[in-house]
Amino acid sequence: MDSALASAAAIADQRQKIEQYRHILASVLSSSPPDIAQAKRFLTHMVSDEVPLVVSRQLLQTFAQELGKLEADSQKEVAHYALTQIQPRVVSFEEQVVVIREKLAELYESEQQWSKAAQMLSGIDLDSGIRMLDDTNKLSKCVQIARLYLEDDDAVNAEAFINKASFLVTNSNQEVLNLQYRVCYARILDLKRKFLEAAVRYYGISQIEQRQIGDEEIDENALEQALSAAVTCTILAGAGPQRSRVLATLYKDERCSKLKIYPILQKVYLERILRKPEIDAFAEELKPHQKALLPDKSTVLDRAMIEHNLLSATRSTYFCSFDELGTLLGIDPRKAEKIASRMICEDRMRGSIDQVEAVIHFEDDSEGLQQWDQQIAGLCQAVNDILDSMSSKGIAIPV
């Protein structure tokens, strides 16, 4: 191998030099079993000062494109070695590095090593001054990397690339890419336990009316999954007025009645207390991060169900002792007091706590709602009176 490389390097004619190197490369890639040592010696020679840049670029490009001829393990070893050798002169071989990284990413993805595939692609310089990429290509790569990280539930790294994509998606007319971005963003919010925000995003995706976006066909099952995810995230969200509004939207959507989790949606919307068998059945439908342990040793699901049951209890009683509340919620009375205190402070529940008497007083906000309804009704009546008066005077009313 060394003598063959030296002979090729000594050839003065550039065309003949390239042909000789191609012949050596072909013999290296076609050897069976693959000779890893020879492949490495070829790569070392290519990035050395013995080979003119115009020649080494062509040969490394050919090498990168034909990497797939090697077996998986050999391909990984040789490709990683190539990236290491090229690194000191990476500016001179950007195109070749991109091809090698993309080939490795494809290989890792085929083996379901999602994070390794994402890491390979994330090493590509999207803002290179040599390789001028348009915004669509940059957006595509950022979304692809985020999707790969999300396969391993890595919300931190996925968010970094979705944040980059957010600067590009506003001016994008690529509907498929835009949809992929929206799905990634919703999944990141879900993984970060920002359940209410995730629910709104999932619900927006589920409302897509188009069934054909570019070359991609929107599957009805995918839309149903998005709707189901919206319901799940809403139920897991912290109890309060904002959650109640999203619950109302979902409950009134006829599509939700066909979902498997509709019975628990109905109970949560109607503010009925949920019992353990119902909670356990719902837990079976959850993903691991939605059942994760919190610092207080409870789970995400536990917290959501306790808060829901606590808010439901305020509809049936005006005051309750800490002991009674603890028994109702199935938790320690001190923990019940702490949760109620936090919800009141966050304005997610109306009430007050008497620590001397160890009692929680709940405030009924139905009177305020009734006053609001009466004011709306009065406004509508006033508008009708104005329209009747205009009509009686012959004034045309624009439709």
Disulfide bonds with the S-S distance in Angstrom:
none
